[in-house]
Amino acid sequence: MVAGELTGRVIGLAIKVHKALGPGLFEQFYEDCLAMELSRAGLRFERQVVLPGVYEGVRFERGYRADLIVEGTVLIEIKSVDNILPVHENQLLTYLYLSECRVGLLLNFNTLLLKNGLRRFVHDPSQRPPEAPRPQ
């Protein structure tokens, strides 16, 4: 399946979940419901996928945890926050960098319309993840 077609299916399922539940619930519940819809749609996925982190040449196996990875190519990070902030986008970009996924979806379910809480990112293997802002 082409990545664009797959992301379209995933977004459609996320919209279905959002229409049924609305905004304001915990991220975990949206993840549970989206996982159920992915399963019903016959899509392969993994939940809470551990992504390794590296610090000074030492690999830590539990550096990060991606909410969902669908068909090994689309990484999904679920939020239920007032606003998507740069830190949320940087989180997804870092997860894409550490995984072998080509596309990332940042889904903020705490919006009146899910399309207003949706961000899509395409992984460029030559790009490093953004650095976190340093305190002044």
MODELLER restraints for C-alpha pairs under 7 A, 6 or more apart:
rsr = mdl.restraints
at = mdl.atoms
rsr.add(forms.Gaussian(group=physical.xy_distance, feature=features.Distance(at['CA:13:A'], at['CA:34:A']), mean=6.86, stdev=0.5))
rsr.add(forms.Gaussian(group=physical.xy_distance, feature=features.Distance(at['CA:13:A'], at['CA:37:A']), mean=6.31, stdev=0.5))
rsr.add(forms.Gaussian(group=physical.xy_distance, feature=features.Distance(at['CA:14:A'], at['CA:34:A']), mean=6.11, stdev=0.5))
rsr.add(forms.Gaussian(group=physical.xy_distance, feature=features.Distance(at['CA:15:A'], at['CA:114:A']), mean=6.20, stdev=0.5))
rsr.add(forms.Gaussian(group=physical.xy_distance, feature=features.Distance(at['CA:17:A'], at['CA:33:A']), mean=6.59, stdev=0.5))
rsr.add(forms.Gaussian(group=physical.xy_distance, feature=features.Distance(at['CA:17:A'], at['CA:34:A']), mean=6.44, stdev=0.5))
rsr.add(forms.Gaussian(group=physical.xy_distance, feature=features.Distance(at['CA:18:A'], at['CA:109:A']), mean=6.57, stdev=0.5))
rsr.add(forms.Gaussian(group=physical.xy_distance, feature=features.Distance(at['CA:18:A'], at['CA:114:A']), mean=6.66, stdev=0.5))
rsr.add(forms.Gaussian(group=physical.xy_distance, feature=features.Distance(at['CA:23:A'], at['CA:109:A']), mean=5.63, stdev=0.5))
rsr.add(forms.Gaussian(group=physical.xy_distance, feature=features.Distance(at['CA:23:A'], at['CA:110:A']), mean=4.30, stdev=0.5))
rsr.add(forms.Gaussian(group=physical.xy_distance, feature=features.Distance(at['CA:23:A'], at['CA:111:A']), mean=5.65, stdev=0.5))
rsr.add(forms.Gaussian(group=physical.xy_distance, feature=features.Distance(at['CA:23:A'], at['CA:112:A']), mean=6.44, stdev=0.5))
rsr.add(forms.Gaussian(group=physical.xy_distance, feature=features.Distance(at['CA:24:A'], at['CA:80:A']), mean=6.78, stdev=0.5))
rsr.add(forms.Gaussian(group=physical.xy_distance, feature=features.Distance(at['CA:24:A'], at['CA:110:A']), mean=5.31, stdev=0.5))
rsr.add(forms.Gaussian(group=physical.xy_distance, feature=features.Distance(at['CA:25:A'], at['CA:80:A']), mean=6.95, stdev=0.5))
rsr.add(forms.Gaussian(group=physical.xy_distance, feature=features.Distance(at['CA:26:A'], at['CA:80:A']), mean=6.43, stdev=0.5))
rsr.add(forms.Gaussian(group=physical.xy_distance, feature=features.Distance(at['CA:27:A'], at['CA:78:A']), mean=6.21, stdev=0.5))
rsr.add(forms.Gaussian(group=physical.xy_distance, feature=features.Distance(at['CA:27:A'], at['CA:79:A']), mean=5.69, stdev=0.5))
rsr.add(forms.Gaussian(group=physical.xy_distance, feature=features.Distance(at['CA:27:A'], at['CA:80:A']), mean=5.51, stdev=0.5))
rsr.add(forms.Gaussian(group=physical.xy_distance, feature=features.Distance(at['CA:31:A'], at['CA:78:A']), mean=6.93, stdev=0.5))
rsr.add(forms.Gaussian(group=physical.xy_distance, feature=features.Distance(at['CA:43:A'], at['CA:70:A']), mean=6.96, stdev=0.5))
rsr.add(forms.Gaussian(group=physical.xy_distance, feature=features.Distance(at['CA:43:A'], at['CA:71:A']), mean=6.61, stdev=0.5))
rsr.add(forms.Gaussian(group=physical.xy_distance, feature=features.Distance(at['CA:44:A'], at['CA:70:A']), mean=5.85, stdev=0.5))
rsr.add(forms.Gaussian(group=physical.xy_distance, feature=features.Distance(at['CA:44:A'], at['CA:71:A']), mean=5.01, stdev=0.5))
rsr.add(forms.Gaussian(group=physical.xy_distance, feature=features.Distance(at['CA:45:A'], at['CA:68:A']), mean=6.68, stdev=0.5))
rsr.add(forms.Gaussian(group=physical.xy_distance, feature=features.Distance(at['CA:45:A'], at['CA:69:A']), mean=5.43, stdev=0.5))
rsr.add(forms.Gaussian(group=physical.xy_distance, feature=features.Distance(at['CA:45:A'], at['CA:70:A']), mean=4.25, stdev=0.5))
rsr.add(forms.Gaussian(group=physical.xy_distance, feature=features.Distance(at['CA:45:A'], at['CA:71:A']), mean=5.67, stdev=0.5))
rsr.add(forms.Gaussian(group=physical.xy_distance, feature=features.Distance(at['CA:46:A'], at['CA:68:A']), mean=5.60, stdev=0.5))
rsr.add(forms.Gaussian(group=physical.xy_distance, feature=features.Distance(at['CA:46:A'], at['CA:69:A']), mean=5.31, stdev=0.5))
rsr.add(forms.Gaussian(group=physical.xy_distance, feature=features.Distance(at['CA:46:A'], at['CA:70:A']), mean=6.65, stdev=0.5))
rsr.add(forms.Gaussian(group=physical.xy_distance, feature=features.Distance(at['CA:47:A'], at['CA:67:A']), mean=5.58, stdev=0.5))
rsr.add(forms.Gaussian(group=physical.xy_distance, feature=features.Distance(at['CA:47:A'], at['CA:68:A']), mean=4.60, stdev=0.5))
rsr.add(forms.Gaussian(group=physical.xy_distance, feature=features.Distance(at['CA:47:A'], at['CA:69:A']), mean=6.70, stdev=0.5))
rsr.add(forms.Gaussian(group=physical.xy_distance, feature=features.Distance(at['CA:48:A'], at['CA:65:A']), mean=5.51, stdev=0.5))
rsr.add(forms.Gaussian(group=physical.xy_distance, feature=features.Distance(at['CA:48:A'], at['CA:66:A']), mean=5.26, stdev=0.5))
rsr.add(forms.Gaussian(group=physical.xy_distance, feature=features.Distance(at['CA:48:A'], at['CA:67:A']), mean=4.60, stdev=0.5))
rsr.add(forms.Gaussian(group=physical.xy_distance, feature=features.Distance(at['CA:48:A'], at['CA:68:A']), mean=6.06, stdev=0.5))
rsr.add(forms.Gaussian(group=physical.xy_distance, feature=features.Distance(at['CA:49:A'], at['CA:65:A']), mean=5.29, stdev=0.5))
rsr.add(forms.Gaussian(group=physical.xy_distance, feature=features.Distance(at['CA:49:A'], at['CA:66:A']), mean=5.03, stdev=0.5))
rsr.add(forms.Gaussian(group=physical.xy_distance, feature=features.Distance(at['CA:49:A'], at['CA:67:A']), mean=6.55, stdev=0.5))
rsr.add(forms.Gaussian(group=physical.xy_distance, feature=features.Distance(at['CA:49:A'], at['CA:68:A']), mean=6.77, stdev=0.5))
rsr.add(forms.Gaussian(group=physical.xy_distance, feature=features.Distance(at['CA:50:A'], at['CA:62:A']), mean=5.81, stdev=0.5))
rsr.add(forms.Gaussian(group=physical.xy_distance, feature=features.Distance(at['CA:50:A'], at['CA:64:A']), mean=5.81, stdev=0.5))
rsr.add(forms.Gaussian(group=physical.xy_distance, feature=features.Distance(at['CA:50:A'], at['CA:65:A']), mean=4.54, stdev=0.5))
rsr.add(forms.Gaussian(group=physical.xy_distance, feature=features.Distance(at['CA:50:A'], at['CA:66:A']), mean=6.53, stdev=0.5))
rsr.add(forms.Gaussian(group=physical.xy_distance, feature=features.Distance(at['CA:51:A'], at['CA:61:A']), mean=6.70, stdev=0.5))
rsr.add(forms.Gaussian(group=physical.xy_distance, feature=features.Distance(at['CA:51:A'], at['CA:62:A']), mean=6.37, stdev=0.5))
rsr.add(forms.Gaussian(group=physical.xy_distance, feature=features.Distance(at['CA:51:A'], at['CA:63:A']), mean=6.04, stdev=0.5))
rsr.add(forms.Gaussian(group=physical.xy_distance, feature=features.Distance(at['CA:51:A'], at['CA:64:A']), mean=4.97, stdev=0.5))
rsr.add(forms.Gaussian(group=physical.xy_distance, feature=features.Distance(at['CA:51:A'], at['CA:65:A']), mean=5.73, stdev=0.5))
rsr.add(forms.Gaussian(group=physical.xy_distance, feature=features.Distance(at['CA:51:A'], at['CA:98:A']), mean=6.45, stdev=0.5))
rsr.add(forms.Gaussian(group=physical.xy_distance, feature=features.Distance(at['CA:51:A'], at['CA:99:A']), mean=6.68, stdev=0.5))
rsr.add(forms.Gaussian(group=physical.xy_distance, feature=features.Distance(at['CA:52:A'], at['CA:59:A']), mean=6.55, stdev=0.5))
rsr.add(forms.Gaussian(group=physical.xy_distance, feature=features.Distance(at['CA:52:A'], at['CA:60:A']), mean=5.45, stdev=0.5))
rsr.add(forms.Gaussian(group=physical.xy_distance, feature=features.Distance(at['CA:52:A'], at['CA:61:A']), mean=4.35, stdev=0.5))
rsr.add(forms.Gaussian(group=physical.xy_distance, feature=features.Distance(at['CA:52:A'], at['CA:62:A']), mean=5.54, stdev=0.5))
rsr.add(forms.Gaussian(group=physical.xy_distance, feature=features.Distance(at['CA:52:A'], at['CA:63:A']), mean=4.82, stdev=0.5))
rsr.add(forms.Gaussian(group=physical.xy_distance, feature=features.Distance(at['CA:52:A'], at['CA:64:A']), mean=6.28, stdev=0.5))
rsr.add(forms.Gaussian(group=physical.xy_distance, feature=features.Distance(at['CA:53:A'], at['CA:59:A']), mean=5.78, stdev=0.5))
rsr.add(forms.Gaussian(group=physical.xy_distance, feature=features.Distance(at['CA:53:A'], at['CA:60:A']), mean=5.09, stdev=0.5))
rsr.add(forms.Gaussian(group=physical.xy_distance, feature=features.Distance(at['CA:53:A'], at['CA:61:A']), mean=6.49, stdev=0.5))
rsr.add(forms.Gaussian(group=physical.xy_distance, feature=features.Distance(at['CA:53:A'], at['CA:62:A']), mean=6.99, stdev=0.5))
rsr.add(forms.Gaussian(group=physical.xy_distance, feature=features.Distance(at['CA:53:A'], at['CA:63:A']), mean=4.34, stdev=0.5))
rsr.add(forms.Gaussian(group=physical.xy_distance, feature=features.Distance(at['CA:53:A'], at['CA:64:A']), mean=6.74, stdev=0.5))
rsr.add(forms.Gaussian(group=physical.xy_distance, feature=features.Distance(at['CA:54:A'], at['CA:60:A']), mean=5.91, stdev=0.5))
rsr.add(forms.Gaussian(group=physical.xy_distance, feature=features.Distance(at['CA:66:A'], at['CA:77:A']), mean=6.40, stdev=0.5))
rsr.add(forms.Gaussian(group=physical.xy_distance, feature=features.Distance(at['CA:66:A'], at['CA:95:A']), mean=6.86, stdev=0.5))
rsr.add(forms.Gaussian(group=physical.xy_distance, feature=features.Distance(at['CA:67:A'], at['CA:76:A']), mean=6.02, stdev=0.5))
rsr.add(forms.Gaussian(group=physical.xy_distance, feature=features.Distance(at['CA:67:A'], at['CA:77:A']), mean=5.36, stdev=0.5))
rsr.add(forms.Gaussian(group=physical.xy_distance, feature=features.Distance(at['CA:67:A'], at['CA:78:A']), mean=6.65, stdev=0.5))
rsr.add(forms.Gaussian(group=physical.xy_distance, feature=features.Distance(at['CA:68:A'], at['CA:75:A']), mean=5.87, stdev=0.5))
rsr.add(forms.Gaussian(group=physical.xy_distance, feature=features.Distance(at['CA:68:A'], at['CA:76:A']), mean=5.03, stdev=0.5))
rsr.add(forms.Gaussian(group=physical.xy_distance, feature=features.Distance(at['CA:68:A'], at['CA:77:A']), mean=6.82, stdev=0.5))
rsr.add(forms.Gaussian(group=physical.xy_distance, feature=features.Distance(at['CA:69:A'], at['CA:75:A']), mean=4.44, stdev=0.5))
rsr.add(forms.Gaussian(group=physical.xy_distance, feature=features.Distance(at['CA:69:A'], at['CA:76:A']), mean=6.09, stdev=0.5))
rsr.add(forms.Gaussian(group=physical.xy_distance, feature=features.Distance(at['CA:72:A'], at['CA:101:A']), mean=6.40, stdev=0.5))
rsr.add(forms.Gaussian(group=physical.xy_distance, feature=features.Distance(at['CA:73:A'], at['CA:101:A']), mean=4.30, stdev=0.5))
rsr.add(forms.Gaussian(group=physical.xy_distance, feature=features.Distance(at['CA:73:A'], at['CA:102:A']), mean=5.51, stdev=0.5))
rsr.add(forms.Gaussian(group=physical.xy_distance, feature=features.Distance(at['CA:73:A'], at['CA:103:A']), mean=6.41, stdev=0.5))
rsr.add(forms.Gaussian(group=physical.xy_distance, feature=features.Distance(at['CA:74:A'], at['CA:101:A']), mean=5.67, stdev=0.5))
rsr.add(forms.Gaussian(group=physical.xy_distance, feature=features.Distance(at['CA:74:A'], at['CA:102:A']), mean=6.41, stdev=0.5))
rsr.add(forms.Gaussian(group=physical.xy_distance, feature=features.Distance(at['CA:74:A'], at['CA:103:A']), mean=4.90, stdev=0.5))
rsr.add(forms.Gaussian(group=physical.xy_distance, feature=features.Distance(at['CA:74:A'], at['CA:104:A']), mean=5.56, stdev=0.5))
rsr.add(forms.Gaussian(group=physical.xy_distance, feature=features.Distance(at['CA:75:A'], at['CA:101:A']), mean=6.22, stdev=0.5))
rsr.add(forms.Gaussian(group=physical.xy_distance, feature=features.Distance(at['CA:75:A'], at['CA:103:A']), mean=6.28, stdev=0.5))
rsr.add(forms.Gaussian(group=physical.xy_distance, feature=features.Distance(at['CA:75:A'], at['CA:104:A']), mean=4.63, stdev=0.5))
rsr.add(forms.Gaussian(group=physical.xy_distance, feature=features.Distance(at['CA:75:A'], at['CA:105:A']), mean=6.23, stdev=0.5))
rsr.add(forms.Gaussian(group=physical.xy_distance, feature=features.Distance(at['CA:76:A'], at['CA:104:A']), mean=5.77, stdev=0.5))
rsr.add(forms.Gaussian(group=physical.xy_distance, feature=features.Distance(at['CA:76:A'], at['CA:105:A']), mean=4.81, stdev=0.5))
rsr.add(forms.Gaussian(group=physical.xy_distance, feature=features.Distance(at['CA:76:A'], at['CA:106:A']), mean=6.02, stdev=0.5))
rsr.add(forms.Gaussian(group=physical.xy_distance, feature=features.Distance(at['CA:77:A'], at['CA:92:A']), mean=6.67, stdev=0.5))
rsr.add(forms.Gaussian(group=physical.xy_distance, feature=features.Distance(at['CA:77:A'], at['CA:105:A']), mean=6.28, stdev=0.5))
rsr.add(forms.Gaussian(group=physical.xy_distance, feature=features.Distance(at['CA:77:A'], at['CA:106:A']), mean=4.96, stdev=0.5))
rsr.add(forms.Gaussian(group=physical.xy_distance, feature=features.Distance(at['CA:77:A'], at['CA:107:A']), mean=6.25, stdev=0.5))
rsr.add(forms.Gaussian(group=physical.xy_distance, feature=features.Distance(at['CA:78:A'], at['CA:106:A']), mean=6.11, stdev=0.5))
rsr.add(forms.Gaussian(group=physical.xy_distance, feature=features.Distance(at['CA:78:A'], at['CA:107:A']), mean=4.96, stdev=0.5))
rsr.add(forms.Gaussian(group=physical.xy_distance, feature=features.Distance(at['CA:78:A'], at['CA:108:A']), mean=6.06, stdev=0.5))
rsr.add(forms.Gaussian(group=physical.xy_distance, feature=features.Distance(at['CA:79:A'], at['CA:107:A']), mean=5.94, stdev=0.5))
rsr.add(forms.Gaussian(group=physical.xy_distance, feature=features.Distance(at['CA:79:A'], at['CA:108:A']), mean=4.49, stdev=0.5))
rsr.add(forms.Gaussian(group=physical.xy_distance, feature=features.Distance(at['CA:79:A'], at['CA:109:A']), mean=6.23, stdev=0.5))
rsr.add(forms.Gaussian(group=physical.xy_distance, feature=features.Distance(at['CA:80:A'], at['CA:108:A']), mean=5.23, stdev=0.5))
rsr.add(forms.Gaussian(group=physical.xy_distance, feature=features.Distance(at['CA:80:A'], at['CA:109:A']), mean=5.09, stdev=0.5))
rsr.add(forms.Gaussian(group=physical.xy_distance, feature=features.Distance(at['CA:80:A'], at['CA:110:A']), mean=4.65, stdev=0.5))
rsr.add(forms.Gaussian(group=physical.xy_distance, feature=features.Distance(at['CA:81:A'], at['CA:108:A']), mean=6.59, stdev=0.5))
rsr.add(forms.Gaussian(group=physical.xy_distance, feature=features.Distance(at['CA:81:A'], at['CA:110:A']), mean=5.61, stdev=0.5))
rsr.add(forms.Gaussian(group=physical.xy_distance, feature=features.Distance(at['CA:82:A'], at['CA:110:A']), mean=6.36, stdev=0.5))
rsr.add(forms.Gaussian(group=physical.xy_distance, feature=features.Distance(at['CA:90:A'], at['CA:130:A']), mean=6.13, stdev=0.5))
rsr.add(forms.Gaussian(group=physical.xy_distance, feature=features.Distance(at['CA:92:A'], at['CA:104:A']), mean=6.77, stdev=0.5))
rsr.add(forms.Gaussian(group=physical.xy_distance, feature=features.Distance(at['CA:92:A'], at['CA:106:A']), mean=6.97, stdev=0.5))
rsr.add(forms.Gaussian(group=physical.xy_distance, feature=features.Distance(at['CA:93:A'], at['CA:129:A']), mean=5.82, stdev=0.5))
rsr.add(forms.Gaussian(group=physical.xy_distance, feature=features.Distance(at['CA:94:A'], at['CA:129:A']), mean=4.90, stdev=0.5))
rsr.add(forms.Gaussian(group=physical.xy_distance, feature=features.Distance(at['CA:96:A'], at['CA:104:A']), mean=6.64, stdev=0.5))
rsr.add(forms.Gaussian(group=physical.xy_distance, feature=features.Distance(at['CA:96:A'], at['CA:123:A']), mean=6.14, stdev=0.5))
rsr.add(forms.Gaussian(group=physical.xy_distance, feature=features.Distance(at['CA:97:A'], at['CA:125:A']), mean=6.94, stdev=0.5))
rsr.add(forms.Gaussian(group=physical.xy_distance, feature=features.Distance(at['CA:97:A'], at['CA:128:A']), mean=6.77, stdev=0.5))
rsr.add(forms.Gaussian(group=physical.xy_distance, feature=features.Distance(at['CA:97:A'], at['CA:129:A']), mean=6.29, stdev=0.5))
rsr.add(forms.Gaussian(group=physical.xy_distance, feature=features.Distance(at['CA:102:A'], at['CA:122:A']), mean=5.84, stdev=0.5))
rsr.add(forms.Gaussian(group=physical.xy_distance, feature=features.Distance(at['CA:102:A'], at['CA:123:A']), mean=4.92, stdev=0.5))
rsr.add(forms.Gaussian(group=physical.xy_distance, feature=features.Distance(at['CA:103:A'], at['CA:121:A']), mean=5.68, stdev=0.5))
rsr.add(forms.Gaussian(group=physical.xy_distance, feature=features.Distance(at['CA:103:A'], at['CA:122:A']), mean=4.55, stdev=0.5))
rsr.add(forms.Gaussian(group=physical.xy_distance, feature=features.Distance(at['CA:103:A'], at['CA:123:A']), mean=5.82, stdev=0.5))
rsr.add(forms.Gaussian(group=physical.xy_distance, feature=features.Distance(at['CA:104:A'], at['CA:120:A']), mean=5.77, stdev=0.5))
rsr.add(forms.Gaussian(group=physical.xy_distance, feature=features.Distance(at['CA:104:A'], at['CA:121:A']), mean=4.98, stdev=0.5))
rsr.add(forms.Gaussian(group=physical.xy_distance, feature=features.Distance(at['CA:104:A'], at['CA:122:A']), mean=6.33, stdev=0.5))
rsr.add(forms.Gaussian(group=physical.xy_distance, feature=features.Distance(at['CA:105:A'], at['CA:119:A']), mean=5.79, stdev=0.5))
rsr.add(forms.Gaussian(group=physical.xy_distance, feature=features.Distance(at['CA:105:A'], at['CA:120:A']), mean=4.73, stdev=0.5))
rsr.add(forms.Gaussian(group=physical.xy_distance, feature=features.Distance(at['CA:105:A'], at['CA:121:A']), mean=6.42, stdev=0.5))
rsr.add(forms.Gaussian(group=physical.xy_distance, feature=features.Distance(at['CA:106:A'], at['CA:118:A']), mean=5.79, stdev=0.5))
rsr.add(forms.Gaussian(group=physical.xy_distance, feature=features.Distance(at['CA:106:A'], at['CA:119:A']), mean=5.02, stdev=0.5))
rsr.add(forms.Gaussian(group=physical.xy_distance, feature=features.Distance(at['CA:106:A'], at['CA:120:A']), mean=6.42, stdev=0.5))
rsr.add(forms.Gaussian(group=physical.xy_distance, feature=features.Distance(at['CA:107:A'], at['CA:117:A']), mean=5.83, stdev=0.5))
rsr.add(forms.Gaussian(group=physical.xy_distance, feature=features.Distance(at['CA:107:A'], at['CA:118:A']), mean=4.89, stdev=0.5))
rsr.add(forms.Gaussian(group=physical.xy_distance, feature=features.Distance(at['CA:107:A'], at['CA:119:A']), mean=6.67, stdev=0.5))
rsr.add(forms.Gaussian(group=physical.xy_distance, feature=features.Distance(at['CA:108:A'], at['CA:114:A']), mean=6.98, stdev=0.5))
rsr.add(forms.Gaussian(group=physical.xy_distance, feature=features.Distance(at['CA:108:A'], at['CA:117:A']), mean=4.57, stdev=0.5))
rsr.add(forms.Gaussian(group=physical.xy_distance, feature=features.Distance(at['CA:108:A'], at['CA:118:A']), mean=6.27, stdev=0.5))
rsr.add(forms.Gaussian(group=physical.xy_distance, feature=features.Distance(at['CA:109:A'], at['CA:117:A']), mean=6.58, stdev=0.5))
rsr.add(forms.Gaussian(group=physical.xy_distance, feature=features.Distance(at['CA:111:A'], at['CA:117:A']), mean=6.08, stdev=0.5))
